[in-house]
Amino acid sequence: MSSIHFNKQVFISTLKTSNLIVYAVTPVALMLTLIFQGMIKGNLKPEYFGYALIVSVAFCVWAYVDHKFRQMGAERAKANLERMDE
């Protein structure tokens, strides 16, 4: 059996990246995926890039709203704990 070495520290440090990096890399990855699919199938249409941009913007908006709501939830939980301690 062959063993595959997996560096856990690389995976953990990747999870600690800032959201800005995730927002920037996701559209690029989506566009590259479209280009590869277009090269393989040969039927790449310009509309697909428009759809990909719309999806990327929707992802960024969703991630931003999710981040803000998580911050608000954490602040509320902290405030509730402080009230309970009094």
C-alpha positions as CSV (number, residue, x, y, z in Angstrom):
1,M,0.0,0.0,0.0
2,S,1.3,3.4,-0.8
3,S,1.1,6.1,1.8
4,I,0.2,9.7,0.8
5,H,1.8,12.4,2.9
6,F,-0.6,15.1,3.8
7,N,0.7,18.3,5.3
8,K,-2.0,19.3,7.8
9,Q,-0.5,22.7,8.5
10,V,-0.9,23.8,4.9
11,F,-4.6,22.9,5.1
12,I,-5.1,24.6,8.4
13,S,-3.3,27.8,7.3
14,T,-5.5,27.8,4.1
15,L,-8.6,27.9,6.2
16,K,-7.3,31.0,8.0
17,T,-7.0,33.1,4.9
18,S,-8.9,36.4,4.7
19,N,-12.3,36.6,3.0
20,L,-10.9,39.1,0.5
21,I,-8.6,36.3,-0.9
22,V,-11.6,34.0,-1.2
23,Y,-13.7,36.6,-3.0
24,A,-10.9,37.3,-5.4
25,V,-9.9,33.7,-6.2
26,T,-13.4,32.3,-6.7
27,P,-14.3,34.3,-9.9
28,V,-10.8,33.6,-11.3
29,A,-11.3,29.8,-10.7
30,L,-14.8,29.9,-12.2
31,M,-13.4,31.7,-15.4
32,L,-10.6,29.2,-15.7
33,T,-13.0,26.3,-15.4
34,L,-15.1,27.8,-18.2
35,I,-12.1,28.2,-20.4
36,F,-11.0,24.6,-19.8
37,Q,-14.5,23.3,-20.5
38,G,-14.6,25.4,-23.7
39,M,-11.3,24.1,-24.9
40,I,-12.4,20.5,-24.3
41,K,-15.9,20.7,-25.8
42,G,-15.2,23.5,-28.3
43,N,-18.5,25.3,-27.8
44,L,-17.6,28.2,-25.5
45,K,-20.1,31.1,-25.8
46,P,-19.5,34.6,-24.5
47,E,-22.8,34.5,-22.6
48,Y,-21.3,31.9,-20.3
49,F,-18.7,34.4,-19.0
50,G,-21.6,36.8,-18.2
51,Y,-23.4,34.1,-16.3
52,A,-20.2,33.3,-14.4
53,L,-19.7,37.0,-13.5
54,I,-23.3,37.1,-12.2
55,V,-22.7,34.0,-10.1
56,S,-19.4,35.4,-8.8
57,V,-21.1,38.6,-7.7
58,A,-23.9,36.7,-6.1
59,F,-21.4,34.6,-4.2
60,C,-19.5,37.7,-3.0
61,V,-22.7,39.4,-1.8
62,W,-23.9,36.2,0.0
63,A,-20.5,35.7,1.7
64,Y,-20.4,39.4,2.8
65,V,-23.9,39.3,4.3
66,D,-23.1,35.9,5.9
67,H,-20.0,37.4,7.5
68,K,-21.9,40.4,8.8
69,F,-24.7,38.3,10.3
70,R,-22.2,36.0,12.0
71,Q,-20.5,39.1,13.5
72,M,-23.8,40.4,14.8
73,G,-24.7,36.9,16.2
74,A,-21.4,36.8,18.1
75,E,-21.9,40.2,19.5
76,R,-25.4,39.3,20.6
77,A,-24.2,36.1,22.3
78,K,-21.4,38.1,24.1
79,A,-23.9,40.7,25.3
80,N,-26.3,38.0,26.5
81,L,-23.5,36.3,28.5
82,E,-22.5,39.7,30.0
83,R,-26.1,40.3,31.1
84,M,-26.3,36.8,32.6
85,D,-23.1,37.4,34.6
86,E,-24.6,40.5,36.3
